[in-house]
Amino acid sequence: MIVMVGIIACLGLFIGVFLVYCFKKVPSNMAGIRTGFGGIKVTKSYFLCLPFMHRFDLMDMSIQEIKIKLKGVNGVRCKDNIRADIEASFYVRVDHDEESICEVATSVGCEHASDVGTLKGLFEAKFSDSLQSVASQYDNEELRKIREEFRHSIRTYIGSDLNGFLLEDVAIDYLEQTPKEEHDPSDILDAKAIEKIARLTAQSQEAANKTIYEMEVKQNEQAVAAELKKRELALQNTLTLVEKQRELEAALKETFPDKNKIEELRSQIAQLEEQDSSES
């Protein structure tokens, strides 16, 4: 009886160890790939992997960021030949369907599927080409005004065929005209761009000077109008003061002058004189 219990206990222990060792649970946001006996299999839950018969690997399914910078002489050339400095972030991940996971596992390997360096080596040329190709459809100034449309056009250009990977999104982090000094005058297209930048700069400066001149003219007109108004008020005040003094003199000449009226006139004259002195 004791022997039987011991055998059952050992058998239970063996089964427990077997289950712990051979059953592989897949963490969230990962995919499990089993190769060997029975071919390649994919799961997102758990697998039974037999020793010496199967190999088990995990593949990271999370989104990875690939940054592309095209600046200076490497800036993208727009429709009007003027270059644009661009910094863009491309967000990619392994597609969730089993066929894509198997394709990535076979071509790239599970351990490299989320390695940014590996992904950049795979897609940098394609992503850079998409930036250049889409930018060439717009003038430089227009391109900088339609960042959202530019972003959607890049996604459309790249499409969904990324050998098992999926482009989740594109972000335009930086987009400005490449400085004129970084265009190569020995390059015929860059030379045309330099000429246009110089022309646009001159036009912009001319417009700015015109705006400044118009503002100065308007300010002068306002100053002249204010001075005329000030003089008109001063003249009106002087005329009123003379009239009040005349009324005061007339009231004083009366046989029995109205003292209250005289005091009121004197007060009004004093106020007018004070106002006249403050305006002058």
JOFENZI-V797953 format. One record per residue. N is the residue number from 1. RES is the residue in three letters. OMEGA is omega in radians with two decimals (NA if undefined). Layout:
BEGIN
{{N	RES	OMEGA} {N	RES	OMEGA}}
END
This chain:
BEGIN
{{1	MET	3.14} {2	ILE	3.14} {3	VAL	3.14} {4	MET	3.12} {5	VAL	3.13} {6	GLY	3.13} {7	ILE	3.14} {8	ILE	3.13} {9	ALA	3.12} {10	CYS	3.13} {11	LEU	3.11} {12	GLY	3.12} {13	LEU	-3.14} {14	PHE	3.13} {15	ILE	3.13} {16	GLY	3.12} {17	VAL	-3.13} {18	PHE	-3.13} {19	LEU	-3.13} {20	VAL	-3.05} {21	TYR	-3.01} {22	CYS	3.12} {23	PHE	-3.08} {24	LYS	3.11} {25	LYS	-3.10} {26	VAL	3.10} {27	PRO	3.12} {28	SER	-3.13} {29	ASN	3.08} {30	MET	3.02} {31	ALA	3.10} {32	GLY	3.14} {33	ILE	3.10} {34	ARG	3.10} {35	THR	-3.12} {36	GLY	-3.12} {37	PHE	-3.13} {38	GLY	3.11} {39	GLY	-3.11} {40	ILE	-3.13} {41	LYS	-3.10} {42	VAL	3.07} {43	THR	3.04} {44	LYS	3.13} {45	SER	3.11} {46	TYR	-3.11} {47	PHE	2.92} {48	LEU	-3.11} {49	CYS	-3.11} {50	LEU	3.13} {51	PRO	3.10} {52	PHE	-3.12} {53	MET	-3.10} {54	HIS	2.96} {55	ARG	-3.09} {56	PHE	3.10} {57	ASP	3.07} {58	LEU	3.10} {59	MET	3.12} {60	ASP	-3.11} {61	MET	-3.09} {62	SER	-3.11} {63	ILE	3.12} {64	GLN	-3.10} {65	GLU	3.08} {66	ILE	-3.12} {67	LYS	3.10} {68	ILE	3.11} {69	LYS	3.09} {70	LEU	-3.05} {71	LYS	3.09} {72	GLY	-3.14} {73	VAL	3.09} {74	ASN	3.12} {75	GLY	-3.11} {76	VAL	-3.14} {77	ARG	-3.12} {78	CYS	-3.08} {79	LYS	-3.12} {80	ASP	3.09} {81	ASN	3.09} {82	ILE	-3.12} {83	ARG	3.09} {84	ALA	3.04} {85	ASP	-3.07} {86	ILE	2.91} {87	GLU	-3.10} {88	ALA	3.08} {89	SER	3.11} {90	PHE	-3.09} {91	TYR	-3.08} {92	VAL	3.04} {93	ARG	3.05} {94	VAL	3.11} {95	ASP	-2.98} {96	HIS	-3.10} {97	ASP	-3.02} {98	GLU	-3.12} {99	GLU	3.14} {100	SER	3.13} {101	ILE	3.11} {102	CYS	-3.13} {103	GLU	3.13} {104	VAL	3.13} {105	ALA	-3.11} {106	THR	-3.03} {107	SER	-3.05} {108	VAL	-3.07} {109	GLY	-3.07} {110	CYS	-3.06} {111	GLU	-3.12} {112	HIS	-3.07} {113	ALA	3.14} {114	SER	3.11} {115	ASP	-3.04} {116	VAL	3.11} {117	GLY	3.10} {118	THR	-3.13} {119	LEU	3.12} {120	LYS	3.08} {121	GLY	-3.13} {122	LEU	-2.92} {123	PHE	-3.06} {124	GLU	-3.11} {125	ALA	-3.11} {126	LYS	-3.12} {127	PHE	3.10} {128	SER	3.11} {129	ASP	3.12} {130	SER	3.10} {131	LEU	-3.12} {132	GLN	-3.07} {133	SER	-3.13} {134	VAL	-3.13} {135	ALA	-3.09} {136	SER	-3.14} {137	GLN	-3.06} {138	TYR	2.94} {139	ASP	-3.05} {140	ASN	-3.11} {141	GLU	3.13} {142	GLU	-3.11} {143	LEU	-3.09} {144	ARG	3.13} {145	LYS	-3.03} {146	ILE	-3.07} {147	ARG	-3.10} {148	GLU	3.09} {149	GLU	3.10} {150	PHE	-3.14} {151	ARG	3.14} {152	HIS	3.13} {153	SER	3.10} {154	ILE	3.13} {155	ARG	3.12} {156	THR	-3.12} {157	TYR	-3.11} {158	ILE	3.13} {159	GLY	-3.05} {160	SER	-3.10} {161	ASP	3.14} {162	LEU	3.06} {163	ASN	3.11} {164	GLY	3.10} {165	PHE	-3.12} {166	LEU	3.05} {167	LEU	-3.11} {168	GLU	-3.07} {169	ASP	3.07} {170	VAL	3.08} {171	ALA	3.07} {172	ILE	-3.07} {173	ASP	-3.09} {174	TYR	3.13} {175	LEU	3.13} {176	GLU	3.09} {177	GLN	3.04} {178	THR	-3.14} {179	PRO	-3.12} {180	LYS	-3.09} {181	GLU	-3.11} {182	GLU	2.95} {183	HIS	-3.07} {184	ASP	-3.10} {185	PRO	3.11} {186	SER	3.07} {187	ASP	-3.02} {188	ILE	3.14} {189	LEU	3.07} {190	ASP	3.12} {191	ALA	3.07} {192	LYS	3.12} {193	ALA	3.12} {194	ILE	3.13} {195	GLU	-3.12} {196	LYS	3.11} {197	ILE	3.13} {198	ALA	-3.13} {199	ARG	3.14} {200	LEU	3.12} {201	THR	3.13} {202	ALA	3.12} {203	GLN	3.13} {204	SER	3.12} {205	GLN	3.11} {206	GLU	3.12} {207	ALA	3.13} {208	ALA	3.12} {209	ASN	3.12} {210	LYS	3.13} {211	THR	3.13} {212	ILE	3.14} {213	TYR	-3.14} {214	GLU	3.10} {215	MET	3.14} {216	GLU	3.10} {217	VAL	-3.13} {218	LYS	3.12} {219	GLN	3.11} {220	ASN	3.12} {221	GLU	3.12} {222	GLN	3.13} {223	ALA	3.12} {224	VAL	3.14} {225	ALA	3.14} {226	ALA	3.13} {227	GLU	3.10} {228	LEU	3.12} {229	LYS	3.13} {230	LYS	3.14} {231	ARG	3.10} {232	GLU	3.12} {233	LEU	3.14} {234	ALA	3.11} {235	LEU	3.13} {236	GLN	3.13} {237	ASN	3.13} {238	THR	3.13} {239	LEU	3.13} {240	THR	3.13} {241	LEU	3.12} {242	VAL	-3.13} {243	GLU	3.14} {244	LYS	3.11} {245	GLN	3.09} {246	ARG	3.11} {247	GLU	-3.13} {248	LEU	3.12} {249	GLU	3.13} {250	ALA	-3.13} {251	ALA	-3.12} {252	LEU	-3.13} {253	LYS	3.14} {254	GLU	-3.13} {255	THR	3.11} {256	PHE	-3.08} {257	PRO	3.08} {258	ASP	-3.07} {259	LYS	-3.14} {260	ASN	-3.14} {261	LYS	3.13} {262	ILE	-3.14} {263	GLU	3.12} {264	GLU	3.13} {265	LEU	3.12} {266	ARG	3.11} {267	SER	3.12} {268	GLN	3.12} {269	ILE	3.14} {270	ALA	3.12} {271	GLN	3.14} {272	LEU	3.13} {273	GLU	3.12} {274	GLU	3.10} {275	GLN	-3.12} {276	ASP	-3.13} {277	SER	-3.14} {278	SER	3.14} {279	GLU	3.14} {280	SER	NA}}
END
